[in-house]
Amino acid sequence: MPKRTLQGVVVSDKQDKTVIVSVERRFTHPVLKKTVRRTSKFHAHDEKNEFSVGDLVWVEEHRPISKLKRWTVVRGEKKKKVL
């Protein structure tokens, strides 16, 4: 069975080798027929501490690394610098 891969934005990088990634999903409300946005936060393992707040990353399922970490960062794109 393939591992799930999700795309999200880093919202916190204060912990060592860990980033918190916010993943947004959209779905149509069953009654209102309106598009609804929901977000989930995942703790992901970032071995080299290379990602910071605002970066776009892809996370993949992994065996439990700690109490909360069940995901690892596979790849990512750095946020562009704004002058």
Helices and strands as residue ranges (DSSP letters): E 5-12, E 18-28, E 35-45, E 56-61, E 71-77
